[in-house]
Amino acid sequence: MLKKLLLAGAMSLAASTAYANCGIEEGRISIIGNEFPAIQTVGAGALACGSETVEAKSNLTADHQKLNVAGMSGNPAEYTTAIIANSSIVALMNEDVIRPLDDLVAKHGGDLKKTQLITINGKIMAVAFMANAQHLVYRKDVLEEAGVEPPKTYEEMLEAAKVIREKGLMDNPVGGAYAAGWNLAQEFNNMFLGYGGQHFKAGSAEPNVNTPEGVKALEMMKALSAYMNPDFLTHDSNATNAEYRAGNVAMMNMWGSRAATLTSAEGVPQEVIDGFAIAGPMTVGGGSTPATTLWWDGWTVAKNISEAEAEATFIAMKKAIDPSILKDPEVAQQAVWLIDGYEPTDKAVGVFEAAKAGSIPYPMLPYMGLMHTALGNELADFMQGKESAEQALKDVEAAYTAAAKEKGFL
């Protein structure tokens, strides 16, 4: 009997150890990625695969795009995986720091859905776990008190903002992730596409933003900023959400991945919780294409690491997006998950509306990253009134052209 008990105890311990380290006997897991709730969930799930023989750590930060290429360029790479989106994977591929995943998918990913496998030039380069888009988030109570309908266009947002301010309900009723750099560039991308703009001349890498559509996009952004916190050029998604949570914002264009957990933070006033509402993305300039972009988020595996590290990383990241995570109601609310068993929640309506309305996916072009960087660096002067829209866009094209020539795209 004693032998049986000891054997059962040993088997139980072995089973629990195998579960804790996900069946990974050796290797290293090092994650770089953004910091919003869905990614924090994925990161934590992968870290749970760490053990005495498997090192596991993560760096989830808003500055991930400034760190991932450099952190994966060494040999061995500092990070074994980067959690990315359809914009940021391009830079990693341009620098050749991530590896195809076909062999790892064949060995360990048989239950992944085909729609999760991001295939570029015939090779699986990433595994997607969620969809995303920016869309309208608003305070239904404030809009009702002001006597205005939820805006379906940016022109209607301006009209509503004017009424809210004139009635003394809020000083700065519009929120926006307009922080100089990546965020400001992305807001331009949304507006530019909504006006029908095309970032590049057809079939080429030639820039095409210094156009009437580009000028209109900047002028609309400037008009909206008049109803924002005066420090709007420092407000990324975190700061914009904080303004909404504090009850200072009535309308904003926000990520579905952020909106889903917007009112669940500690200390949010009850009137903000009760007034919280989501709608699809807005159009602009009389167009029918929403002024937003469709995204996916997923994970990659670094090229400059050992096979053991690559395998450990793949297994851990796959376990982190196992369908079982959706049993937690809070996790199920965090994103539009591309995982088996996901059932859309009421907080996913904005992303689904963006898809149904024919929103354009963020351009996965090898030179789009250079354009995004140029926009982020050059548009702040216009937003501050230091130069004209035409001059700002001329500066963007000059900066982009220099970078594209250096990289060999022009």
N, C-alpha and C positions, 0 to 999 in steps of 0.2 A: 504494500500500500504506500509506504514511504517513497519507494522508487517511482511509483506512478505519479505521486504528487510532485516530486522533484522534476520529473520529466515534463509534466504538464506545465509547471511553472517556467521551466526553461523554454518550452515551446511558446508560451504566452509572451515571455520577454522578447524572444526572437521575432515574433510576429509584430509586437508593438515597435521594436527597433526598426524593422523593415518598413513599417508604415511611416515612422517618423522621418526616415531618410529616403522614402519613396523608392526603395529598392536600389538606390545609387550607392555603390561600394566605395567609390573614390571620385575625385574631381573637384572642380571649383565653380561656383555660381556667383557672378558679379554683375549686378543690374544697374543700368543707367536709364532714367526715364522721367517723365513729367510727374506731377504730384497730386493730381485730382483724385477723388475717392475711388473710382473704378481701378485706376492704375495702382493705387495704394493697396487695394484688395489683391490684385494680381501679384504685386511685389511680395506681399506678406505670405501669399500661398506658396510662392517659389522658395522663400527663405525658410519655410517650414521643412523643406527637404534637407536642410543643413544637418550635420552630425559631427561626431568627433573626427571623422575621416573626410567629410565634405564641407569645405569652407563656403559659407553663403553670406553675402552682404549686398546692400543696395544703396544707391544714391538717387533718390527721387527728388527732383528740384525743377523749378521753373526755368533754370538755366541749362537744362539738359542738352539743348541743341548747340550750345557753345562748348560743350564738354565731350559729346559722344564721339565725334570724329577723332579728336586728339587722343581720347582715352582708348580707342580701338585701333590706333595706328601703330602702337608699339608692338614689339615681338618678345615676349607674349603681350597680348592686349591686356590693359587694365580691366576692361569690362568684357565679360563673355557674352553679354546680350544687351541690346538697346531696345527699349520699348519705343516704337516709332509710329508715325502716321504716314499717309500717302504723300506728304510733303517731305518729311525728314528722311525717309528711306533713300531718296534720290542722292543726297549728299554722301551717304554711306556707300552707295554703289559707285558713285563717281570716284571715290577715293579707294575703292576696292578693299574695304575692311570687313565686309560680311560675306558669308559663304552660302552657296546653294544648300537647301535643306532636303533635297529629294531622297538621299540615302537615309537620313534620320526619320523622315516621314514614313518611308517604306518599312523601317525597322520598328518605330515606336508610335507612329501617328495614324494607324489604320482607322481609328474612329473619328478622325478630324473630318469635318465636312468639306466638300470640294470648294464651297464658297468662302472657306476660311483660308485657303491656300493662295497666297498672293504670288502669281506666276508672271515673271517678266522674262521675255525672250526665251520662253520654253523652260525656265528653271524656277523652282519654288524658292523665293527669297525671303518670305516672311509668313507668319501665321497670324491672321487677324482674329481679334476676339470681340470687337465692338464697332458699331457705326456711330457717326457723330455729325452734327451740323449746328450752325448758329441759327437762332430763331428768336421770336419775340417772347420776352418774359415781362409781365406787367402786374400792377396792383389794380385788381378789378374794383376794389372799394374806392380808390382815389379817382379812377376814371368815372365811376358812377357819380361820385360827388361833384365832379367837374362837369358832368353832363355830356361826356364824349364817349364814342364807341372805341373799342380796341382797334388800333390802327392796322390797316392792311397794306399801307404804303408808307414810305418815309415822309412823303408830303403830309399825310394825315398825322404822322407822329409829331411833325413840327407844329401843326395846328393844335393838336392836343396839348403839347408842351406849353404853348403860348397861353392857352386857357387856364391850365393848372397854375402857372406862375401868376397870371393876372388875378386869379381868385385867391391868391395867397396860400394855396394848399402846399406847395413846395417851391423852394427857390430854384433848385436845379433838378428838375424832374426826369432828365434823360441820363442814362448811364451808358458807358461804352468802354470797351477795352482798347483805349487809344494810346497806351503807353508807347513812347517813341521806340522804334525798333520793330521787332517781329509783329507785335500786336497791331500797331498802326498800319503796317503794310497789309496785314490780313483784312482789316476793315476796308482799306482801299480796294483790295482784290474783290471783296464782296460787292461793293458799290459799283465798281468798274464793270464787272460781269453783269450786274443788274441793268446797267445802261446799255448793254450789248457790246461792250469793249472786248478786244482780243489782245492779249499781252504781246503776241509776236505776229509778225507778218506771215501770211499763209505759207506753210511748208518750209519755214526757215527759223533761225534763231535771232533774226533781226527784231529789235525792240519796237513796240507799237503802242506805247502808253501816252505819248505826248500827242493826244488826239482830242477831238471835242468830247468824246465819252470820258476821257481821263480828266479833263477840266471840270465837267459836270459832276463827276464823282467827288472831286476835291471840294467843290463849292457846296455840295450837299453835306459833306462831312464837317465843313467849317460852320455851316448853318446849325447843324445839330450840336456842335461843341458849345455854341452860345447858351445852351440849356444844360450844360454839364458842369460838374465841379470845376472851378478854375484850374485845378491841378490835374486836369484830365490826361495830360501827356505823361503822367507818372502812373496812371491807373492801368494795371494789367487785369486779367480775369479775377484774381484774388481781391484786389482793391475794389473793383467794380462790384463784385458780389458783396463785399463788406458794406459798401454804400447802400445797396439794396436791403441787406439784413438790418441795417441801422434805421431803415425807414426814410431814407433820403432820396430814393429813386422810385419813379412810378413806371418807367418803361426803359427797356434796354434790349440790345441784341446780344444774346448769350448762348454759350455752348450747351447742348443738351446734356453733356456729361457733367456740367456744373449745375445746370438748372435742376437736375433730378434730386440733388441733395441740398438745395439752396436754403430751405427753411428748417432743415434738421439740425443745424448747428446750435450749440448751447447759447442761450441768451437772446435769441431772436424774439422781438416783441410779438405778442399775440395778434395784434392787428396786421402785422406783416405776414404772419403765417396764414391767417384767415383770408387775407386779400390776395394771396399768391395765385397767379394764373399763367398759363402757357398757351401760345398759339403758334401757328406756322410762321415761316419767314416772310418778311415784307418785300414788295416790289418797289421800283422807283422809276420815275421819268415816264410813266405810262407803259412800261414794259410788262411782259407776262412772265419773264424768267425771274425767279426770286433772286434778291441781292444777297446770296449766300453761296456756300460751297458744300458739297458732300465729302465726308471723310471716313476713313477706317483707321482704327488703331490696332497695332499688333506687335509682335516681337520677332527679333532676328537672332542669329548666332554669329559671333565674331569669327573672322577668318584666321587670325594669328593666335590660335590657341591649340592645345593638344586635342586629340580625338576623345580622350577621356573627359576633358573639360567641356567639349562640344556636346558629347552625349549626356553628361550630367546636366548641363544647362537646358538642353532640349526637353529632357524628361521632367525637370523641375518646372519649367515654364508651362509645359503641357498639363501637368498636374494642377498648376495654379488656375487654369481655365477649365477644369473638370466641371461637367454639368452639375455636380453635387453642390457647388458653391451657390447655386440659385435657390437652394432650400432656405437660405437665410433671406427673409423678406427685405432687409435693409440692403443687402447686396443686389438683389433682383431689381431694386429701384435705381441703382447707381448708373445704369447705362442701358443703351439698346444693345444687348449682348448678342453676338453671333455664335451662340452656344446652344446645343441641343437642349430643349426643354424651356427655353426662354419664352415667356408670355408677356407681350407688351403691357406696360402699366400706363396709367393716366399721365404720368410724367414723361412718357416717351413720345407723346403726340407731336411735339414740335419737330423732332427728327423725322418721323414718318410723314408728316405734312411736307417737309422739305423734299423728301424723296418723291412723293406723289406729284408734287408741283413741277417736277422736271428741273430741279436744281442741278447745276453743273458740278461735277466732281472737281476737286482741286487738281490743277494740271500736274500730272506726273511726268514732267519733261526734265531731261538732265540739266537744263540751264534755268529752270524755274527758280531754283534756290538762289541763284545769282540775282535774278530779278527781284525776288522777295527781299533780299538783303539790301539792294540798292533803294528800293522803295522805303524800307524801314529807316535807312540812313538819311534820306534826302527830303522827306515830306514834312518833318517837324517845323522847318523854317516857314513853310506856307501856313501851317496851322497856327503859328505864332504871329502871323501877319508881317513877316520879314521879307517875303518875296511873293511874286505872283504865282498862280497855279501853273501857268505855262513855263515859267522859269524853273519851278520845282520839278516838273516833269521832264524838262530838258536836262536838268541835273541828273535825274534818275537814269535817263537813257545814256548819258555820258558815262556814269559810274558803271552801269551794267555792261556797256560796250567794252570798256577797259577790262573788266573782269572776264567777260566772255572771250575776248581775244587772248587773254592770258591762259585761259583754259582750253583754247583751241576750238571753241564753238563758232567763232566768227573768223 
